[in-house]
Amino acid sequence: LARPASEIKIGHVVRVLDGPLAPIPCASRTQYQRCEDCDEATCQVRHMMLEVRQAIAEVLDNRSLAAMRDADNDDFPVELTSQI
């Protein structure tokens, strides 16, 4: 790595490997594409997906590779741990 793991955010890694965090193109900040068949100002799907994108970014952009490496499985909810 060119930088310390503590300076590399998971959000950056995901964007480099997988592209935008947004679940649909009209909610993307980096690769926005307008929907052909809706009014973006009133589209409730778009508004919800903007919230989803923001929630994803908030989690991934505030966690570093070092934090992920050092995390204990006790940090995960019980339900999630049993599925991993």
Order of alpha helices (4+ residues) and beta strands (2+ residues): alpha-alpha-alpha-alpha
